[in-house]
Amino acid sequence: MNPVNYLQILQLAAPETIVTLTVLVVLGADLTLLRGKSIAARFNAGALLAVLGCASAAVFAFTRQAGQMEFNLFSGMLVVGQSSDFVKVALLVLTIFTILISTSGKFTDHVGEYLSLILLGTLGLMFLVSAEDLLMIFIALELASLSLYILTAFNKHNAKSSEAALKYFLFGGMSAAFLLFGFSLLYGISGSTNLPEIARGLSGKGTDPLLIVAMVTTVIGFGFKVAAVPLHLWAPDAYEGAPTPSAAFIGAGSKVASFYILAKIFTLGFVGAEGSAVWHGYVAGWTPAVAIVAALSMVLGNLTAIVQSSVKRLLAYSAIAHAGYMLLGVLGNTPTSSSALMFYVITYALTVIGAFGVVTVVEAATGGDAIANFAGLSRRAPGLSLCLLVFLLSLGGIPPLAGFIGKFFLFSAAVGAEKNLGLLWLVILAIAMSAVSFYYYLRVLKAAYVQDAAEAAPAIKVPGLTLFALALLAALVILFGCAPGLLTQYL
């Protein structure tokens, strides 16, 4: 047995170590040097420290990922390679933008604790994408989830925040139980917790009843994390009740990591148990279950979003629909579909953080997030309304924005994944539901650009740091739409 090289472990886990140290620095600075300052000053100083820490970790991960070999420590407990490092960079960038749009918030006095929880959530998601062992996957997932539960409840001035956090926590506990039960069955059947070894242990077992139960419970557990139907009930309340920057982080960072690890579990751990989701050619396996969840998510998410009057709830149901689109990348089960999935998830995450950033400013200025609160936004805050236009049109899939290119890559990969265009029925449904989504996105844009604000409504002052972050996000959405190769070269 080779001796453990702790220096190598520290080097491989350097981005996570930097984020951990940043948590301690932010918390210590807020409790000592910044304690007597105003909330705005504490937010700005804490955000600066957090952004510097995340940027340092991202630079380290990005510079080492080029040409890097894959390292596998402790049978999949920590797997570091080009793909995992790039996803970590994406998570850290999303965290930076979340922190920047949080600086204008006035929902808490506990600035250090709030920023530390965002960083701890990011830390859990970073360990999650580096895991190929069921135990490490579960531990990292729970570290991230516990941080998100608390972030949801952080607005003590809003009763909906506590209610949303309680629902999120209860549903999360049940989903964790399903996931752990499924993992225990996989260990019992295969004799291992390592994904490639599980695949070898499952080979030749066919449609073992225990394996079917394990696959179903795994789909249930991760279906909750990505807010897929019928495990979506927590999402609208959590998005509406949570502080808006927290909702942005839940809808962006957790989506990226969850879909990355979900695709890894199915493509590495369930090799040979795929079955088939081809129209009129179903074969028992994980693909039919995922296909049904994807179809239900697209239909229910888009149709329910039509009747929403709250923009945050509208974005929540939109996220459910987008989870259905993203599951097409998992169903493709090819390197091309995996790359298309990650492109779509990352660009969607950038877009949704931007959309929630606009909602944060409007909510602070008008006292609500209803569509009516966006009336006359183009005249009250032209720059803000332009950013909103870019984000919502990208979510709707309008060219040449990143949302259109992402859907094109994803749908093309899904159509080409099965012989005889077997998943074409699901792609046609996705395109039809994308057309439906235009309606509710245009409702918000109609309020912003066509409707008039109240006569006494003043101009909305957008904090400089928030406007900078939103403008940069809008520019990235346009850039990745016009030049997707800037991102796909790393995927």
C-alpha positions as CSV (number, residue, x, y, z in Angstrom):
1,M,0.0,0.0,0.0
2,N,1.5,3.3,-1.0
3,P,1.9,6.0,1.7
4,V,-0.5,8.9,1.6
5,N,1.0,12.0,0.2
6,Y,-0.7,14.8,2.0
7,L,1.1,17.5,0.1
8,Q,-0.4,16.1,-3.2
9,I,-3.9,16.0,-1.6
10,L,-3.5,19.6,-0.6
11,Q,-2.4,20.6,-4.1
12,L,-5.3,18.7,-5.7
13,A,-7.8,20.3,-3.3
14,A,-6.2,23.7,-3.5
15,P,-9.3,25.5,-4.9
16,E,-11.5,24.1,-2.1
17,T,-8.8,25.0,0.5
18,I,-8.7,28.6,-0.7
19,V,-12.5,28.9,-0.4
20,T,-12.4,27.4,3.1
21,L,-9.8,29.9,4.2
22,T,-11.9,32.7,2.6
23,V,-14.8,31.6,4.7
24,L,-12.7,32.0,7.9
25,V,-11.3,35.4,6.7
26,V,-14.7,36.8,5.8
27,L,-16.3,35.6,9.1
28,G,-13.3,36.9,11.2
29,A,-13.2,40.3,9.5
30,D,-16.9,40.8,10.0
31,L,-16.8,39.8,13.6
32,T,-13.8,42.0,14.5
33,L,-12.7,44.8,12.1
34,L,-16.1,45.6,10.6
35,R,-18.4,45.1,13.6
36,G,-19.0,48.8,14.2
37,K,-19.5,49.7,10.5
38,S,-22.7,50.3,8.6
39,I,-24.4,47.3,6.9
40,A,-23.5,48.7,3.4
41,A,-19.8,49.1,4.4
42,R,-19.7,45.6,5.9
43,F,-21.4,44.1,2.7
44,N,-18.9,45.9,0.5
45,A,-15.8,44.9,2.5
46,G,-17.0,41.3,3.0
47,A,-17.9,41.0,-0.7
48,L,-14.5,42.2,-1.6
49,L,-12.8,39.6,0.5
50,A,-15.1,36.9,-0.8
51,V,-14.7,37.8,-4.4
52,L,-10.9,37.9,-4.0
53,G,-10.9,34.4,-2.5
54,C,-13.2,33.0,-5.2
55,A,-11.2,34.7,-7.9
56,S,-8.0,33.2,-6.6
57,A,-9.5,29.7,-6.4
58,A,-10.9,30.1,-9.9
59,V,-7.6,31.3,-11.4
60,F,-5.8,28.4,-9.7
61,A,-8.3,25.8,-11.0
62,F,-8.3,27.3,-14.5
63,T,-4.6,27.5,-15.0
64,R,-4.0,23.9,-13.9
65,Q,-6.8,22.4,-15.9
66,A,-5.2,22.9,-19.3
67,G,-3.5,19.6,-20.3
68,Q,-4.0,18.1,-16.8
69,M,-4.2,14.4,-16.3
70,E,-7.0,13.0,-14.2
71,F,-6.0,12.2,-10.6
72,N,-8.2,9.7,-8.6
73,L,-7.6,9.6,-4.8
74,F,-9.1,7.1,-2.4
75,S,-11.2,5.2,-4.9
76,G,-13.1,8.2,-6.2
77,M,-13.4,10.3,-3.1
78,L,-11.5,13.1,-4.9
79,V,-11.3,13.0,-8.7
80,V,-9.5,16.0,-10.3
81,G,-9.3,16.5,-14.0
82,Q,-10.0,19.0,-16.8
83,S,-13.7,18.7,-16.8
84,S,-14.2,18.9,-13.0
85,D,-11.8,21.9,-12.7
86,F,-13.7,23.8,-15.4
87,V,-17.0,23.2,-13.7
88,K,-15.4,24.5,-10.5
89,V,-14.3,27.6,-12.3
90,A,-17.9,28.0,-13.5
91,L,-19.3,27.6,-10.0
92,L,-16.8,30.1,-8.6
93,V,-17.7,32.7,-11.3
94,L,-21.4,32.2,-10.5
95,T,-20.6,32.7,-6.8
96,I,-18.8,35.9,-7.5
97,F,-21.8,37.3,-9.4
98,T,-24.2,36.2,-6.7
99,I,-22.0,38.1,-4.1
100,L,-21.9,41.2,-6.3
101,I,-25.7,41.4,-6.7
102,S,-26.1,40.7,-2.9
103,T,-24.3,43.9,-2.0
104,S,-27.3,46.1,-2.6
105,G,-29.5,43.9,-0.3
106,K,-30.9,45.1,3.0
107,F,-32.4,41.9,4.1
108,T,-30.0,41.0,6.9
109,D,-27.6,42.4,9.5
110,H,-25.6,39.2,9.6
111,V,-23.4,40.0,6.7
112,G,-20.4,37.7,7.6
113,E,-22.6,34.7,8.2
114,Y,-24.6,35.3,4.9
115,L,-21.4,35.5,2.8
116,S,-19.9,32.6,4.6
117,L,-22.9,30.4,3.9
118,I,-22.7,31.2,0.2
119,L,-19.1,30.2,0.2
120,L,-19.8,27.0,2.1
121,G,-22.5,26.2,-0.4
122,T,-20.0,26.7,-3.2
123,L,-17.5,24.5,-1.3
124,G,-20.0,21.6,-1.1
125,L,-20.8,22.0,-4.8
126,M,-17.1,21.9,-5.7
127,F,-16.5,18.7,-3.7
128,L,-19.6,17.3,-5.4
129,V,-18.3,17.7,-8.9
130,S,-15.0,16.0,-7.8
131,A,-16.6,12.9,-6.4
132,E,-17.0,9.5,-8.0
133,D,-17.9,7.7,-4.7
134,L,-21.4,7.5,-3.4
135,L,-20.5,8.4,0.2
136,M,-18.6,11.5,-0.9
137,I,-21.4,12.5,-3.3
138,F,-23.9,12.3,-0.5
139,I,-21.7,14.2,2.0
140,A,-20.9,17.0,-0.5
141,L,-24.6,17.2,-1.5
142,E,-25.7,17.6,2.1
143,L,-23.1,20.3,2.8
144,A,-24.4,22.3,-0.1
145,S,-28.0,21.6,0.8
146,L,-27.7,22.7,4.4
147,S,-26.2,26.0,3.4
148,L,-29.0,26.6,0.9
149,Y,-31.7,25.8,3.5
150,I,-30.3,28.5,5.8
151,L,-29.8,31.0,3.0
152,T,-33.5,30.6,2.1
153,A,-34.5,31.5,5.7
154,F,-32.1,34.5,5.9
155,N,-34.7,37.3,5.5
156,K,-36.1,37.5,9.1
157,H,-38.3,40.4,8.1
158,N,-40.3,38.2,5.7
159,A,-42.5,35.4,7.1
160,K,-42.5,33.8,3.6
161,S,-38.8,33.2,4.0
162,S,-39.1,31.0,7.1
163,E,-42.0,29.1,5.5
164,A,-40.1,28.6,2.3
165,A,-37.0,27.4,4.2
166,L,-39.1,24.9,6.2
167,K,-40.7,23.4,3.1
168,Y,-37.3,23.3,1.4
169,F,-35.8,21.5,4.4
170,L,-38.6,19.0,4.8
171,F,-38.6,18.1,1.1
172,G,-34.8,18.0,1.1
173,G,-34.8,15.6,4.0
174,M,-37.2,13.3,2.3
175,S,-35.2,13.4,-1.0
176,A,-32.0,12.7,0.9
177,A,-33.6,9.6,2.5
178,F,-34.6,8.4,-1.0
179,L,-31.2,9.0,-2.3
180,L,-29.4,7.3,0.6
181,F,-31.8,4.3,0.3
182,G,-31.0,4.1,-3.4
183,F,-27.2,4.3,-2.8
184,S,-27.4,1.6,-0.1
185,L,-29.1,-0.7,-2.6
186,L,-26.4,0.0,-5.2
187,Y,-23.8,-0.9,-2.6
188,G,-25.6,-4.1,-1.7
189,I,-26.0,-5.2,-5.3
190,S,-22.5,-4.2,-6.5
191,G,-20.4,-4.4,-3.3
192,S,-18.8,-1.0,-3.9
193,T,-19.5,2.7,-3.6
194,N,-17.2,3.7,-6.5
195,L,-19.1,4.5,-9.7
196,P,-17.0,2.6,-12.2
197,E,-16.8,-0.4,-9.9
198,I,-20.6,-0.3,-9.4
199,A,-21.0,-0.4,-13.2
200,R,-18.8,-3.6,-13.3
201,G,-20.7,-5.1,-10.4
202,L,-24.1,-4.4,-12.2
203,S,-23.0,-5.9,-15.5
204,G,-25.1,-9.0,-16.4
205,K,-27.7,-8.4,-13.8
206,G,-30.3,-7.3,-16.3
207,T,-33.5,-5.8,-14.9
208,D,-32.9,-6.9,-11.3
209,P,-35.9,-5.6,-9.2
210,L,-33.5,-4.1,-6.6
211,L,-31.6,-2.4,-9.4
212,I,-34.8,-0.9,-10.7
213,V,-35.7,0.4,-7.2
214,A,-32.2,1.8,-6.8
215,M,-32.5,3.7,-10.1
216,V,-36.0,5.0,-9.3
217,T,-34.9,6.3,-5.9
218,T,-31.8,7.9,-7.4
219,V,-33.9,9.7,-9.9
220,I,-36.2,10.8,-7.1
221,G,-33.3,12.1,-5.0
222,F,-31.7,14.1,-7.8
223,G,-35.1,15.1,-9.2
224,F,-35.6,17.1,-6.1
225,K,-32.2,18.8,-6.3
226,V,-32.8,20.0,-9.9
227,A,-36.5,20.8,-9.2
228,A,-38.0,18.3,-11.8
229,V,-41.7,17.3,-11.8
230,P,-43.1,15.7,-9.6
231,L,-40.4,16.7,-7.1
232,H,-40.7,20.5,-7.8
233,L,-43.1,21.6,-5.1
234,W,-40.5,23.3,-3.0
235,A,-39.1,25.5,-5.8
236,P,-41.8,28.2,-6.3
237,D,-42.0,28.9,-2.5
238,A,-38.3,28.8,-2.0
239,Y,-37.6,31.2,-5.0
240,E,-40.3,33.6,-3.8
241,G,-39.6,33.5,-0.1
242,A,-35.8,33.4,-0.1
243,P,-33.8,36.7,-0.3
244,T,-33.5,37.2,-4.1
245,P,-29.7,36.7,-4.3
246,S,-30.1,33.4,-2.4
247,A,-32.8,32.4,-4.9
248,A,-30.4,33.2,-7.7
249,F,-27.7,31.0,-6.2
250,I,-30.2,28.2,-5.6
251,G,-31.3,28.4,-9.2
252,A,-27.8,28.7,-10.7
253,G,-25.0,27.1,-8.8
254,S,-26.9,24.1,-7.6
255,K,-28.2,23.4,-11.1
256,V,-24.7,23.3,-12.6
257,A,-23.3,20.9,-10.0
258,S,-26.4,18.7,-9.7
259,F,-26.7,18.1,-13.4
260,Y,-22.9,17.4,-13.7
261,I,-23.0,14.8,-11.0
262,L,-26.4,13.4,-12.2
263,A,-25.0,12.8,-15.7
264,K,-21.8,11.2,-14.1
265,I,-23.8,8.8,-12.0
266,F,-25.9,7.6,-14.8
267,T,-23.2,7.4,-17.5
268,L,-20.5,5.9,-15.2
269,G,-22.5,4.0,-12.6
270,F,-25.4,2.6,-14.6
271,V,-23.6,1.4,-17.7
272,G,-25.6,-1.4,-19.3
273,A,-28.8,-0.4,-17.4
274,E,-29.9,2.4,-19.7
275,G,-32.9,0.8,-21.3
276,S,-34.5,2.8,-24.0
277,A,-36.9,5.8,-24.2
278,V,-37.5,5.5,-27.9
279,W,-41.1,6.2,-29.0
280,H,-43.0,2.9,-28.9
281,G,-39.8,1.1,-28.1
282,Y,-39.5,1.4,-24.4
283,V,-37.1,-0.9,-22.6
284,A,-36.8,-1.0,-18.8
285,G,-33.9,1.1,-17.5
286,W,-33.1,4.6,-16.2
287,T,-33.7,6.4,-19.6
288,P,-37.5,5.9,-19.6
289,A,-37.8,7.2,-16.1
290,V,-35.7,10.3,-16.9
291,A,-37.7,10.8,-20.1
292,I,-41.0,10.8,-18.3
293,V,-39.7,13.3,-15.7
294,A,-38.3,15.5,-18.5
295,A,-41.6,15.6,-20.4
296,L,-43.6,16.4,-17.2
297,S,-41.2,19.1,-16.2
298,M,-41.3,20.9,-19.5
299,V,-45.1,20.8,-19.7
300,L,-46.0,21.6,-16.2
301,G,-43.3,24.2,-15.7
302,N,-44.2,26.2,-18.8
303,L,-47.9,26.0,-18.5
304,T,-48.0,27.0,-14.8
305,A,-45.6,29.9,-15.4
306,I,-48.2,31.5,-17.7
307,V,-50.6,32.3,-14.8
308,Q,-48.0,33.7,-12.4
309,S,-48.1,37.3,-11.3
310,S,-44.9,37.2,-9.2
311,V,-41.7,37.4,-11.3
312,K,-39.8,35.2,-8.8
313,R,-42.4,32.5,-9.0
314,L,-42.5,32.8,-12.8
315,L,-38.7,32.3,-12.8
316,A,-39.2,29.3,-10.5
317,Y,-41.6,27.5,-12.9
318,S,-39.3,28.5,-15.7
319,A,-36.5,26.8,-13.9
320,I,-38.6,23.6,-13.6
321,A,-39.2,23.7,-17.4
322,H,-35.5,24.3,-18.1
323,A,-34.7,21.3,-15.9
324,G,-36.7,19.3,-18.3
325,Y,-34.7,20.6,-21.2
326,M,-31.5,19.8,-19.4
327,L,-32.5,16.2,-18.8
328,L,-32.3,15.8,-22.6
329,G,-28.6,16.1,-22.2
330,V,-28.5,13.3,-19.7
331,L,-30.8,11.1,-21.9
332,G,-28.4,11.6,-24.8
333,N,-25.7,9.6,-22.9
334,T,-22.9,10.6,-25.4
335,P,-19.9,12.8,-25.0
336,T,-21.6,15.3,-27.4
337,S,-24.7,15.5,-25.3
338,S,-22.7,15.8,-22.1
339,S,-20.8,18.8,-23.6
340,A,-24.1,20.3,-24.8
341,L,-25.6,19.8,-21.4
342,M,-22.8,21.6,-19.6
343,F,-22.9,24.5,-22.1
344,Y,-26.6,24.9,-21.6
345,V,-26.4,24.7,-17.8
346,I,-23.6,27.2,-17.5
347,T,-25.1,29.8,-19.8
348,Y,-28.6,29.2,-18.2
349,A,-27.0,29.8,-14.8
350,L,-25.4,33.1,-15.9
351,T,-28.7,34.2,-17.4
352,V,-30.8,33.4,-14.3
353,I,-28.4,35.1,-11.9
354,G,-28.8,38.2,-14.1
355,A,-32.6,38.0,-14.1
356,F,-32.7,37.7,-10.3
357,G,-30.2,40.5,-10.1
358,V,-32.7,42.8,-11.9
359,V,-35.5,41.5,-9.7
360,T,-33.4,42.4,-6.6
361,V,-33.1,46.1,-7.7
362,V,-36.8,46.4,-8.7
363,E,-37.9,44.7,-5.5
364,A,-35.8,47.1,-3.4
365,A,-37.1,50.1,-5.3
366,T,-40.8,49.2,-5.5
367,G,-41.3,46.9,-2.6
368,G,-42.5,43.9,-4.6
369,D,-41.6,41.5,-7.4
370,A,-45.0,41.4,-9.2
371,I,-45.1,42.0,-12.9
372,A,-46.9,45.2,-12.2
373,N,-43.8,46.5,-10.3
374,F,-41.9,46.4,-13.6
375,A,-44.2,48.8,-15.3
376,G,-42.3,51.6,-17.0
377,L,-38.9,50.1,-16.2
378,S,-37.4,51.1,-19.5
379,R,-38.0,54.8,-18.6
380,R,-37.2,54.5,-14.9
381,A,-34.0,52.6,-15.4
382,P,-33.0,52.2,-19.1
383,G,-29.8,50.2,-18.4
384,L,-31.5,47.8,-16.1
385,S,-34.4,47.2,-18.5
386,L,-31.9,46.5,-21.3
387,C,-30.2,43.8,-19.2
388,L,-33.6,42.4,-18.4
389,L,-34.4,42.2,-22.1
390,V,-31.2,40.3,-22.8
391,F,-31.8,37.8,-20.0
392,L,-35.4,37.0,-20.7
393,L,-35.0,36.7,-24.5
394,S,-32.1,34.3,-23.8
395,L,-34.2,32.2,-21.5
396,G,-36.8,32.1,-24.3
397,G,-34.2,30.9,-26.8
398,I,-34.1,33.9,-29.1
399,P,-31.0,34.1,-31.4
400,P,-28.2,35.2,-31.3
401,L,-28.2,34.9,-27.5
402,A,-26.6,32.0,-25.5
403,G,-30.0,30.5,-24.7
404,F,-30.7,29.8,-28.4
405,I,-27.3,28.3,-29.0
406,G,-27.6,26.2,-25.9
407,K,-31.0,24.8,-26.9
408,F,-29.7,24.2,-30.5
409,F,-26.7,22.2,-29.2
410,L,-28.8,20.3,-26.6
411,F,-31.7,19.4,-29.0
412,S,-29.3,18.4,-31.8
413,A,-27.3,16.1,-29.5
414,A,-30.5,14.5,-28.2
415,V,-31.8,13.8,-31.8
416,G,-28.5,12.3,-32.8
417,A,-28.1,10.2,-29.7
418,E,-30.5,7.4,-30.6
419,K,-30.8,5.5,-33.9
420,N,-33.8,6.3,-36.1
421,L,-34.3,9.6,-34.2
422,G,-35.7,7.8,-31.2
423,L,-35.8,10.8,-28.9
424,L,-37.3,13.1,-31.6
425,W,-40.7,13.0,-29.8
426,L,-39.1,14.6,-26.7
427,V,-37.3,17.2,-28.7
428,I,-40.5,18.2,-30.5
429,L,-42.2,18.5,-27.2
430,A,-39.3,20.7,-25.9
431,I,-39.5,23.0,-29.0
432,A,-43.3,23.4,-28.5
433,M,-42.9,24.2,-24.8
434,S,-40.1,26.7,-25.7
435,A,-42.6,28.5,-27.9
436,V,-45.1,28.6,-25.0
437,S,-42.4,30.2,-22.8
438,F,-42.2,33.2,-25.1
439,Y,-45.6,34.3,-23.8
440,Y,-44.8,34.7,-20.1
441,Y,-41.4,36.2,-20.8
442,L,-43.0,38.7,-23.1
443,R,-45.5,39.6,-20.3
444,V,-42.7,40.9,-18.2
445,L,-41.1,42.7,-21.1
446,K,-44.4,44.2,-22.0
447,A,-44.7,45.7,-18.5
448,A,-41.2,47.0,-18.7
449,Y,-41.3,48.5,-22.2
450,V,-45.0,49.2,-23.1
451,Q,-46.9,49.9,-19.9
452,D,-46.5,53.2,-18.1
453,A,-45.4,53.6,-14.5
454,A,-47.4,55.5,-11.9
455,E,-47.2,59.2,-12.3
456,A,-45.3,59.8,-9.1
457,A,-42.9,56.9,-9.7
458,P,-39.3,58.2,-9.4
459,A,-36.4,56.9,-11.4
460,I,-34.8,53.8,-10.1
461,K,-31.2,54.2,-8.8
462,V,-29.2,51.1,-9.5
463,P,-26.1,50.6,-7.3
464,G,-23.0,50.9,-9.3
465,L,-21.6,47.5,-8.4
466,T,-24.9,45.7,-9.2
467,L,-25.2,47.5,-12.5
468,F,-21.6,46.5,-13.4
469,A,-22.3,42.9,-12.5
470,L,-25.6,42.8,-14.5
471,A,-24.0,44.5,-17.5
472,L,-21.1,42.0,-17.5
473,L,-23.6,39.1,-17.3
474,A,-25.6,40.5,-20.2
475,A,-22.4,40.9,-22.2
476,L,-21.4,37.2,-21.5
477,V,-24.9,36.0,-22.6
478,I,-24.5,37.8,-25.9
479,L,-20.8,36.8,-26.3
480,F,-21.5,33.1,-25.7
481,G,-24.4,33.3,-28.1
482,C,-22.4,34.9,-30.9
483,A,-19.1,33.0,-30.2
484,P,-20.0,29.7,-28.4
485,G,-16.5,28.3,-29.2
486,L,-15.1,30.5,-26.4
487,L,-16.9,28.1,-24.0
488,T,-17.2,24.9,-25.9
489,Q,-13.4,24.6,-26.4
490,Y,-13.2,23.7,-22.7
491,L,-16.1,21.3,-22.8
